[in-house]
Structure formats: C-alpha cells, structure tokens
Amino acid sequence: MQRKQPIFVVSIAYDGLFPFEFSMGALFFGRALPGSDDSLYRFGVASIDGSPIRAVGGFELIAQGRLSLLDQAHTILIPGWRDTDEVPPASLLNAIRRAAARGARLVSICNGAFVLAHAGVLDGRRATTHWALTETLRTRFPKVTVEPNVLYVEDGNILTSAGSASGLDLLLSIVRRDYGPKIANQYARLMVIPPHREGGQSQFVLQPVAVKTSDKISSVLDWMAQNLRRDMRIEELAARAAMSPRSFTRRFRAATGTSPMEWLIRLRIRQAQDLLESTREPIERVAELAGFGAPESLRHHFRRVVGTNPAAWRRTFGIAEQWTTAAPGVNGRDAASRRPDAHRARRKRDRRAAASTGSALRE
C-alpha cells in the first residue's frame, strides 16, 4: 500500500499574535507522533510581510514563509485576530479568497473567524467564535449564520472554533477526520485532553447580567435571585414592580434581553451548577435546592441551556473525591469503614446550614 503523503498545513502569523492559539497548530501539525516514523502533517508558518512578529507576551518570532505559502497549503490555520475592529490587510484577505476558491480547508480559532468573515468566505455559511463576540459577528456580517452554543462548527471546507481552548477540540476533530479515531486518540493522550468534550460553549458563559434596569426591575431581579425555590408567576413579579404584566414583561426584556421565566430558569441553572461543583448532594436534592423541584425538569433545562447533563457537569467540574486515600497512620480498611459515617454527617451539616440560612444556597 502506498503511504499517504503528509498533509501540508500553514498557520498565518501577524503582529499582535496570541501565542497560545498559534502554538496549537505547531503542537498538532509541526511534529510527528512519538514512536512514529511517519509524518502525518507538514507544517509551515506564513507572515503577512516578512517582518519580525511581535506576539502578545513581549517576545518576537520570525516566520520562514510568506503569504505565497497559502497557495500551496491543503489546510490554513487562522489564530485569533489581534483586533476585531480592524480590517485585515488586503493581501491576507485576497490570499484567503484564492485558497477558498480552490477548495483549501480554512480553519479559524476564536476570533480568527472575523478574518474569514472579512474575506467574505463565510457568507451563507455556519460559523462560531468566542461567546462574547458571537453577537458582534452576527451583527457585522449578517450573511453568516452564527452558531453561539457550540465548541466548533464544520461547514464543508471551512471550520471555526469558539474560545481559545476549543481550538484544541477542533484540531483534534481535524486529525480524526484525516486519519481516523485511533490516531486522534493518540493525539489526545499526548496532549492530555479528552478525545471528545461534551456540551458547547454555552456551558462557559457567565450568567447574563441586566444591561439597563430601573430600580423597580432591579429590585425584582434581586428578589428572584433570593427566592429560587418559590413558584413564580408573571402576575406576582409584575405586582412587585408595580406594573401591569404586559408592561413588566416588555420592560424586563428590554433590560435583560430575555423573558422573566427564561431569566429565572438561568438563575436556577447557575445555582444548580454551583451545587454540582461544590457539594455531593444527589441530583434530586440539587433539583430541589435550585428551584426545579423534579430532577427531570433540571435535566431538561440543563441540557437545553448548558448543552450537557448535570452528571456530566459534575464529573468535569465537581470537587475531587475526598475518601479515596487513607489519612496518614490509618489503614485503608479503617478509612473505608469511616466513609459512610463521615459522608452522612457532612450531608446533615449541609441540610442544617440550608435550613438555617434560607437563601444562602441561592443566587
């Protein structure tokens, strides 16, 4: 069988480069897998004008190639662009257009999607970028279908990732596409990252903050956050703001960008996340403390908003198991025999604290 030729990958470098995003390409494509004689990829770096490149962090690098490398590349990497308000140089945009026209694979990390958008190659395509910039991308480039709640998007030969670290997920998916899951898993082990990450970038978005509120709306927001376990109706919330339900709903949306009930659900999800991260309460108890009542309701809304389930969130972000190692001077059998009592005592303390502090476990 004839050996497959290495895939030629070129990363673009420019002043204001973000080293982390740039180095991902070098780590994935600039070296052979340990223990392998075969190079799966050939890696090059192209600068816009050949000048030394000042990277964020106070150092410089010199790229060996120029933009002409893009005319030869199978895959082109675009690390996060230095300024989303700056239109990239025409020479770079033209090189990207030529590459797109011949079917090269174009890959952006974080706000590198703005470079592709300025080149016009995202028109009519699906794409993503960092969660804080998805609305900006959508507004400035209305022909682009922006997917805000994913780690990355693959739309034919154009691939875009969300925040910086999600670039690792995207590059791993590229290896999987090129060489299959076995090789991709070897890369994942080498990088010490999961072969596949559940959920989307919505799980990393902070709880939304109202952008403009009156004192009346603000007081209702505070009350909602402190009473997550109560049943709430629009009529009750409107009465607290001394407004009609219709006026309250309109003014609430103007202040927060969403409806009162959706705001409440997200407050409860944020509380559930905190409990999943910081306690070992069972899912049923987390659902109760967060105000969802039934665990089915928690799971439904958690997956809808966060993109994964509560159990997966706890596995990823929960506190480490404290009962796996015996304390010095205590043999494993004695330590194991103490686990249930210690666990039950801790749960009793948590329940007493919740009962005595009322809203302490609420946003």
HELIX and SHEET records of a PDB file:
HELIX    1   1 PRO A   19  PHE A   29  1                                  11    
HELIX    2   2 LEU A   67  ASP A   71  5                                   5    
HELIX    3   3 ALA A   90  ALA A  101  1                                  12    
HELIX    4   4 CYS A  110  GLY A  112  5                                   3    
HELIX    5   5 ALA A  113  ALA A  119  1                                   7    
HELIX    6   6 TRP A  131  LEU A  133  5                                   3    
HELIX    7   7 THR A  134  ARG A  140  1                                   7    
HELIX    8   8 SER A  166  TYR A  179  1                                  14    
HELIX    9   9 PRO A  181  MET A  191  1                                  11    
HELIX   10  10 GLN A  201  PHE A  204  5                                   4    
HELIX   11  11 ASP A  215  GLN A  226  1                                  12    
HELIX   12  12 ILE A  234  ARG A  240  1                                   7    
HELIX   13  13 PRO A  245  THR A  256  1                                  12    
HELIX   14  14 PRO A  260  SER A  278  1                                  19    
HELIX   15  15 ILE A  283  ALA A  290  1                                   8    
HELIX   16  16 PRO A  295  VAL A  306  1                                  12    
HELIX   17  17 PRO A  310  PHE A  317  1                                   8    
HELIX   18  18 GLY A  332  THR A  357  1                                  26    
HELIX   19  19 SER A  359  LEU A  361  5                                   3    
SHEET    1   A 7 GLY A  65  ARG A  66  0                                        
SHEET    2   A 7 TYR A  41  SER A  47  1                                        
SHEET    3   A 7 ILE A   7  ALA A  13  1                                        
SHEET    4   A 7 THR A  75  ILE A  78  1                                        
SHEET    5   A 7 ARG A 105  SER A 108  1                                        
SHEET    6   A 7 ILE A 158  SER A 161  1                                        
SHEET    7   A 7 TYR A 152  ASP A 155 -1                                        
SHEET    1   B 2 ILE A  53  ALA A  55  0                                        
SHEET    2   B 2 PHE A  59  LEU A  61 -1                                        
SHEET    1   C 2 ARG A 126  ALA A 127  0                                        
SHEET    2   C 2 THR A 145  VAL A 146  1                                        
END                                                                             
